[in-house]
Every structure is written in C-alpha cells, then in structure tokens.
Amino acid sequence: MMASHKRILVTGGTGLVGQGIRAVVEQDPRADEEFVFLSSKDADLTDRASTKAVFEKHQPTHVIHLAAKVGGLYGNMKANLQFFRINTAINDNVLSIAQETGVRKVVSCLSTCIFPDKTTYPIDESMIHNGPPHDSNYGYSYAKRMIDVMNKGFNQQHGTEFTAVVPTNVFGPHDNFNLEEGHVMPGLIHKVYKCKENKTPFIVWGTGSARRQFIYSKDLGRLFLWVLREYKETEPIILSVSEEDEISIKEAAEFVAKGFDFDGEFQYDRTRSDGQFKKTASNAKLRKYLPDFQFTPMEQAIRETCEWFTANYSTARI
Amino acid sequence: MENSVVLVTGGSGLVGKAIKYVVENGSGCKNEKWVFASSKDGDLTDRASTEAMFLKYKPTHVIHLAAKVGGLFGNLSANLEFLRKNLEINDNVLFMAHKTGVQHVVSCLSTCIFPDKTSYPINETMVHNGPPHDSNYGYSYAKRMIDILNRGYNREHGRNYTSIIPTNVFGPDDNFNVQEGHVLPGLIHKIYKAKEEGKPFTVWGTGKPRRQFIYSRDLARLIIWVLREYKETEPIILSVGEEDEVSIKEAAEQVAIAMEFKNGFIFDTEKSDGQYKKTADNAKLRKYLPDFKFTPFPIALKETCDWFVENYETARK
C-alpha cells in the first residue's frame, strides 16, 4: 500500500491555497502522485449526487478538502445561517462519500478564526471547542468545527485517517484582493498598487503595531503535502510561523511597499481600530514534527505576491 | 392559537405521548389540530420525505422531538451515526418548517449535551462553553447545532424557533429496557422483576447521588406553554428546582412503595455512583412561571409504575 499510486483530489483547487499546493506540486512532482484540482465548475459539493459523480469519475485514493463557502466580515455577519448550512452540507458530502468510495485519507482545512472568542493565548490545537466562536461568523465557525467532530467519528467507526490543518493568515498569488471582502495582506497589496498608480499617499489603518502570523501559500502548500503524506493524528495541526516570526502591520506594510518599489508617502490613521494586538497561535506541534522546516522569508514572499499581482492585475480577483 | 395545526415529530415517544395525553385532557384548545407523527409517517433523514410530511399536514407550529437516541453503550459505538443522522433530521425539519412558513418551532435538547467540564448549577448560557462528554459527543454536537440553526433562522428570517432542555424525564411509554433506558425506568423494571422473583433489590452504588426528575406530563404542559408564549431564541431549562432533587435511594424507595415491593434493598457500594450532583438551574423557568406546580414525585411515580404494570406486555423493554 505504501508504494502504490496516489490519486489526490483537491476540492476548492483553484483558490488561494489550492493554487499554492499546485505550485509546489508542479515544481516538485512525485512519480507516485497524481493530482486532480477541482473547482465549482466540476461539481456542486452541496449536492450529494453531484459530489458522488465527481468521486466516481476520478476514483481518488486521497482528498485535500479546501472547498468552502467563504466570505469576509460583512458577508458572514449577514448570512451566518447560509454559511453554516452550505458548509455543513459540503463537508458531510465530501467526507461521507470519500469514506464510502474507499478513500483512506482526507485532509480538510480549518481556520484560526473558528477558535473560541474568549480564550488565552497562544492558542493551540486542543482548544478549538473550548467555547463559542466570535459572533460575527458563528455559522462558518461551527460548520468548520464539525469537520473535526466528523473526522473523529469516521476514524473511530471506519478506521479512516481523516484529519485537518489550521493555517494562520494565508497570503499569496491567486488570493481575493477585494478591499471589502479580502484579508489584511491582500488588502495592503491592492491599496499600495493603487496608491502607486494614482500617486496618492498610502494610509495604513490603525497604529500599525498589531502583530500577526502570516503564512505564504507556497509554504502552506508544502506543509499540506507533508500532512497528506506523513501526519497520522486525528487532532488538527496548526500550520504557521512561530511567535518570534510574527510581524506587525507596520512591518507588513513596509514589505509591501518594498515589493512594489513604492517610495510615496506612508501615513497611519490612528483614529482607526487596531483590532486585537496579538492572536498568537502555537506552532509547537509542527515544530515537534518538522524542526527544520524553513519558511520563505516574509520579505521575499510578499515581493513575489506583489509581482504576481502586478503581472495579473487584469484577471486577479479584485 | 387560532386555527393552528401543530405537528409533533417523534410523536409516539415518551414526550410525544405525554403531550398527546395532556392535549386530550385539558391542555388543548379549540381551533387547534394536533398531529403526532412517527417514523411511519416519514423518514426525516430524507429531505423529500420530510417535505411530503409538511405538505400533507400543513403545520403552523412544530414541536420537534424526533431524534436518533440511545443509551450509553449505543452512543459509544456509533457517535458518527448519531451525529450525522441527527444533523440531517434537524436540518430537514427546520428547513422545511421555514420553507413552508412555520413561524414557531420548539425543539428538544438535553442536559447531557452540556460541557463535560463545567461548574454547577448549569444554566442556559453554558451550552456551548466546552466539549461535551466523550461518550456521546456525536449526539451532543448534533443537538447543540439546533441552537445554532435557531439563531440563524430567527436573526435572518424573523422566525421564532427555540428549544427546551429537560432534565431526567420519566413517565408512561418510556423505554424500560434495562441496558438502554435511563435510571428511573431502569429502577422500575428491575424492581418489577425483583418482586416477581421474590428477591431483594440491589441498588448499584451508595444511592446517594441526587438528580432532578421531571414527569413527562409536566414537561408536556411546559412545552405547550413554550410553544404558545416563550419568545426567546436561547433555550429554556425545564426542570424542578434544586430543592426537589431526589437521591437514587429515595427514588428506589418511592418505586418500591408504588409497586408494593416489600423484599428489601441492598446497596452494592462496589459499583460506581456516577456524579454526585448535576444540578441544572431552573431560574429562568421560575421567572416566567413562578406558580407552576409540578406533579408531586410520589404521585408521578405511582402513575408511571401503574402504567408499567398494566402495560407490561407491550411496554418497550
């Protein structure tokens, strides 16, 4: 079984993380691994029959399950019910049909935003269910948490190896750079691009002192593949740089400016909220397994992303 | 309620039968039609079948009791099934209710879904404050998600979907199976057999642990009140107060009186007591209904034991 061929189905394969995995796989293919990257064009994963058909078509041995209904703060706040129900349907369909068609291993994707709202830091993998999530996206959060509950159930009942990863803030090519919906790094990138174009000052909201752990999608891709090939636990694993590699929003903004060779004016609008100062996630489990894993230096990863954005501006999601 | 049709899913179970009883004995209203559905009427894990049931009965109100349930050992080996089947049932019922314009749904949670590590007394705000006991995590999470769905439907669609949390329910039509059933029906069945065999009855443990029991017919009257009057999304615990907790020893003694069992008791103190107290706070209920009178425990138990003796042949055991 160890040496046999793997056909790996990647749901949500055209998104930020899917493209990160794809980039790694294309750079460093393995003879015993075949990847199929799915998008919503290939199947409606909220529909059981459609999901079954795509599994029967491709006959995967493994699944990387990234597909989800996602949205920014405002999208979630208005539609928690839909985010809960649609994601619950997708996850139940993918996991149960995977098990029924003989897939041994599924790696799903959780998120640090699903952790309890009231918590101590750093957060770690054992804390996911220790209290309610933030109210703004409770629907999405509970649906994602139920992946972990189902992984446990499938593994106990059917001897499968279903597990999940928890990335911190992912960024990279193919992200959603929409200023309303997107996350902080793509937002900074899009803003600096426009400020450079329009020769306007770049205004960073807040003091810039809040600190975050960012993970480059290509590094996440490499780690995802390691989890798929080697990680045996049911409990999820946080995939992130360490606390000492957190960067402040100010540092992130400065790297983005360098990434565009932006030498215009920088301002901090201190009337805007900083949000939480730190939300550190512990990567001790990852470091235990992979003490020597090297993350792409942040400045380089951001520069690559800025260059991609410039080259692909007309087709990027903005 | 004017011209209402109330659909009770899981209508043939312990709680459903109690609701039927109280509706037929004074709690029903003119212009109210009650439909007690069971698994014969439709498979609630199937969307089309659930839709057909709603289109057939056209309810204006729903009391949602149907669930895949089991005792400790049933749950331990099949948490996945308990999770998935109950998630499906609950999603189908609430979705169809919303789709067909039902404004009021009352679903049934359970004190067993609360966090395993918790302070006491437990109250309605604590449901999601930590993982449930590992033995029935599948059932527990599925039930917790009812509360999440209620929140979504109410905030986004203006519905009045809510839930209740009973403590230990007992009454006629219970499951008296000694392996699968709960503590009171288990005691009743065991004492019945000990009486038949002319033996003393062995109570497992010291008999000291204390529990809140609620008679199914009292629960039924309260559920009907919730359906008609309770407007919150947050669940409401339906239980006697802490002062009316009963020890296992007292419960066994009351059953013995009710069954006229005179062969005596033995306490097997080698066996585990389980948790000493798991008190649930009924302050919210008391705020709304300060004068609600629960049926006195000896009377409720006598009615239940009499029912069991009369219906022994057909009782679930």
Contacts between the chains, C-beta under 8 A, distances in Angstrom:
chain1	res1	chain2	res2	distance
A	78	B	156	7.5
A	79	B	156	7.0
A	80	B	151	7.4
A	80	B	152	5.3
A	80	B	155	7.4
A	80	B	156	7.3
A	81	B	149	7.2
A	81	B	152	2.9
A	81	B	153	6.3
A	81	B	155	7.8
A	81	B	156	5.2
A	81	B	157	7.7
A	84	B	145	8.0
A	84	B	148	6.1
A	84	B	149	7.1
A	84	B	152	6.1
A	85	B	91	6.7
A	85	B	95	7.7
A	85	B	149	7.7
A	85	B	152	7.7
A	88	B	87	6.8
A	88	B	91	7.3
A	88	B	145	7.9
A	92	B	84	6.6
A	92	B	87	7.2
A	96	B	84	7.1
A	129	B	130	6.9
A	129	B	131	4.6
A	130	B	129	7.8
A	130	B	130	5.4
A	130	B	131	7.3
A	131	B	128	7.0
A	131	B	129	5.4
A	131	B	130	6.5
A	132	B	128	4.7
A	132	B	129	7.3
A	138	B	148	6.7
A	138	B	151	7.3
A	139	B	148	7.2
A	139	B	152	6.1
A	142	B	145	6.7
A	142	B	148	5.2
A	146	B	83	7.9
A	146	B	87	7.8
A	146	B	141	6.7
A	146	B	145	7.4
A	149	B	83	6.3
A	149	B	137	6.6
A	149	B	138	7.3
A	149	B	141	5.1
A	150	B	80	7.1
A	150	B	83	6.8
A	150	B	84	7.6
A	152	B	79	7.5
A	152	B	137	7.3
A	153	B	79	5.1
A	153	B	80	3.1
A	153	B	83	5.6
A	153	B	84	7.7
A	153	B	138	5.8
A	154	B	80	6.0
A	156	B	79	6.6
A	156	B	80	7.0
A	157	B	77	7.9
A	157	B	78	6.8
A	157	B	79	7.4
A	157	B	80	4.5
A	157	B	81	7.5
A	158	B	80	7.7
